[in-house]
Amino acid sequence: MAQPYVGEIRMFAGNFAPAGWAFCDGSLLPISEYETLFQLIGTTYGGDGQQTYAVPDMRGRLPVHMGQGPGIGSNYIIGQTGGSESVTLTNNQIPAHNHLMLVSGTAASASSPQGNSLANATANLYLRDTPSDTMNAASINNTGGSQPHENMMPYLCVSFIISLFGIYPSPT
């Protein structure tokens, strides 16, 4: 690998972190051993700032550039995390729709609701008595289980590694 900047993060296809690099797995590092990297990132990603600090934890995360871009409402701050691997939709997120109850204006011609539709009653439609039947539950009941669903884009797993040593980056 070319001489990296201290704190540079790279994707790596190996299952190990090369010498001078650490996995971006949220590990705590001793400040006394990796002081230069601590000077750059401090406790942005964790640690007590006295003895330890943490490297970024990229496991299960997608990198997002800091700042606010055109059409993006959020101002992303370095070290900020967010998102969710699963979501449960609310009523406000379900497309507007309806559940029509089909009826006919034609005069009624059957006495049983089984396999028939509501029609124009030829006599009184209501009965002063205890109901003896129910409508098909699928016609009137709520549906759905309010269970979360996966919210992940297609992915390919690689290692993210951070340089512990190298060229000290100049801000100019």
N, C-alpha and C positions, 0 to 999 in steps of 0.2 A: 504494500500500500504506500502511496505517496505520503510525504510528511504531512500529517493532519494538523489542524488547529486544535488546541486544547479545548475540549467541550464540543467538538464536532461530532455530530451523530450521523452514522451511516447505516444503511441496510446491508446485511451480510448473510450469505446463503449457508454459512456453516452453523454447526450446533455447539460451537465453543466461541468464546471471546478471545481474539488473538492477544498476544503480549502487548501491554500498554493500552488495552481497551477493556471496558467492562460492559456487561449486558445492561441495557436500559430496562431494569426490572425493579426499580424502586429501592435497591439495596442501599443500606447505610454505609458510608465510607468514613474512615478516620480522617479528620482534617489534617492531622500531623503528617500523614503519608501522601496526601493528594491536595496540598495547600493551593497550588495554582488553579486547579479546577474549582476549588471552593471559592477562590477570589472572584471567579467568573459567575458561578451560579448560586453561591450562598445557600440559603435554606429554601430557595424557591420550590423545591420538590420534596422538602421534609428535612428531618434531622433537628438536633437541638442547638446547632450553631456554636456550641462550646467544644464538644468533642467530635461530633458527627454531622454529616449532611447526607442527603439522599440524591442519587442520580434519578433522572426521569423514569417513570414506569410506563413503558409503551405496551405492556401486555394487554391485549384486547382493546387497544386504542388506535385511533387514526390521527396522524399529526395534522394540525390546523395552524396556519401562520397567524402570528399575533397581529392585533390591530383590527381596524374596521374597514371593510371594502365596500365598493359600490353595491347597493341593493342588499347589504347585510346589516340587519338591525343591531346585532351584538358587536361590542368592542371586546375582542378576545385578548386577554391578558396572559403574558407568558407564565406558564405553570398551571393555568386554569384547566380543569377537567370538566367534562359534561357528557351529555348523551345517555342513551340507554340501550341495552341489548334487546330488551323486549318492552312492548307497550300494550296497554289496555285502552282501546278506543272509548271515547265518551260519546254521548249523544251529539254533541256539537261537531264531532269529527266524522260522523256517518253522513253520507250524502242525503240531501232532502229527498224523501220518497213518501209514498202513501200505500195503504193497504185497502184497496177498493173492495167494497162489498157490492157485488153485482146483483141487480134486481131487474125485474121486468114490469112494464106497464100493462102487460096483457092480463086479462082476467085469470085468476087462479083456477087450476083444473085438477089439483091433487090435494090430498089431505095429509100426506106424510112429507116431512122435509127431506127424507132420504133420497139423494140423487136428484133433487129438484132445487129450484131457486125461488127466492121470494118473488111474489107476483102481486098484482093489484087484487086486494081482498074483495070478495063479493059479499062478505058479511063482516061482522065485527072482527077486528084483528086481535084484540086483547081478551084475556080470560081472567076472571077473578077467582083464582085457585092457585094451589102450589104447582110450580113448574114440574113437568114430568120428564123432560128431556133436556139435554144440553147441546149447544152447538159444537161442532168439531173444534177441538182445542187449537188446532193449527190456524183456525180462522180468527181467533180472538186473543190468544195468549201471547205473552211476551216471548221472545225467542233469544237465543244467544246465551252464553255462559259467563260473560264478563271475564274471560281468561285472557292473559296477555299472549301476544303473538310475537314471533321473532322479528327483529327490526334490524337485521344485518345485511349489508350489501355483500355480493360475492367477494371472496377474499383468497389470498395466498399467504401462507405463514412464512415469514422470514425472521431473522434476528435483527434487532436494533442494537447497535453498540455505540458507546460514547468514548471518545479519546481521553485518556487520563493524562497524557503527555503530548508534547509537540510544540508547535509555534504558538506563541501567545498572541491572540488576535488583537489588532489595533482597531479602535472604534472609528478611525478616520480613513 
